[in-house]
Amino acid sequence: MSIKVLEASAGSGKTYQLSMFYVKLALENPNNFKKILAITFTNAAVNEMKLRILDKLYSIANKDQKSLNEFRAFAIGGKINGIPINQLSNDQISDAAKNVLYNILHNYQDFSVSTIDSFLQRLFRGALYEIGVKYNYELIVKNDDIYREAVDDFIVNLQEQYPAFNWLIKFIEDKLAQDKSFNYNNMLLDLIKEINKEFFYDYEDDFINKLTDDDFNDIIKCLNNIMNDFLDKTKKINDDFKNICKNNNNITENDFYQKARGPASFLGSKIENFKKGYEIKKLIPNSYFNEGLNGKLFSGGSTITLQNNDLQKIKDLLVSYDNLINNEGKNYETARIISNQIYNIALLSDILKSLDNYKKTNNILLLSDIGKMLRKFIENNYMFIYEKLGVYYEYFLIDEFQDTSHVQYEILKPLINESLSQAKSDNVLLVGDIKQAIYRWRNGDWEIMKDTIDTDFHNLISRQNLQENWRSYPNIVKFNNSLFSELLQLTDLFK
């Protein structure tokens, strides 16, 4: 039992490998095909994979010598009905292919080659009652119209006394402050589309059912307290510095080392010019400040003499300033960044409630809802899912694995885990090429193929890189290999 990972560049024969792997598994037993699940990402790819599988079975069934030779070479060590393939005649292999082909054609509904979305919908429909969804729901594939309805409902029902009204005002003021012309309806639509990102899935329920407008008001108050406390402490340092200067003939920061760029400027003008909401980087000490910490407060030749221990007091203020920036500067900056977005987040929370209400009222589900609900349900109920499907999958073939999202992977993982615990031979084939990852806009994550499966399945992973290109002319392949070999040597190319 193992997971075979094929790293297959374009033209390297991945569809051939998938179809031959399927045929090898299917010929082991006439009804094995019912236990095989093959997944890809587009309907066109599904149709191609089905055609290739059926074509290969048909060729073997009709004793095509080339197909028989290819099958024998691919299935070395395999068995058909418990008999090693190398002990079977071509006629026996052909008869086995006829049986499988006959069973598929007469039980075509069990020929499970589908898109990932179709498979997830199939799982979902099998557990509607247990998940708590009405059977007559309407599935929406394109979300934009539903989002627009939810935003329109939110705006129509908005009243001035509602906290959300203030969130919207702040949202508009923020855009105006950026000197941007905008349509606030479109901006709200862009905001609600953030829920399509998988990182948000874990928090959606909190936004809809737990967070209230009072919670956001409390958060805003807390953020303001953090920023105000930081500013009060900087003002105290600035006041102490100004008092020292006043007691020493009204000297200014310009009388100190490096003037407006020097250490004294951080105790003076930099604090005075710093306003609430400014980035903390305006207060980050420079090299002159560090020289001041080490005692360099005046330029050589300066005639200024401070009273009593005022020189030590300024050094102490520099230390206090440095400690404040190092210890509380991050808290201030975090609060500043959050406060800049909190009104957007509060708005999003209210619009999500409007969207949730719209979906419930109209008995609508978005395609993304299926993955979210299934992931929660399947963690501890994957065997129940098999019961509802009426089939137990022992073999998994997944194409374009580099475009798998985390939610899809988390749904498939317990099913694959279960199959591995029962299998006696290679029963999982994952095929992909991280260079061709194009579904990031749909939450596809190539790092699942690169690292995550190794972490989750450890020593059960075997990798193979398909080296041959069967699609392009040799001179094109040679040119590309030469070009990129040279580019990889240019270490400064992307700096």
Beta strands, then each sheet from edge to edge (+ up, - down):
strand 1: 3-8
strand 2: 36-40
strand 3: 79-80
strand 4: 83-84
strand 5: 113-115
strand 6: 138-140
strand 7: 364-366
strand 8: 395-398
strand 9: 428-432
strand 10: 461-466
sheet 1: 5+ 2+ 8+ 9+ 1+ 10+
sheet 2: 3+ 4-
sheet 3: 6+ 7+
end
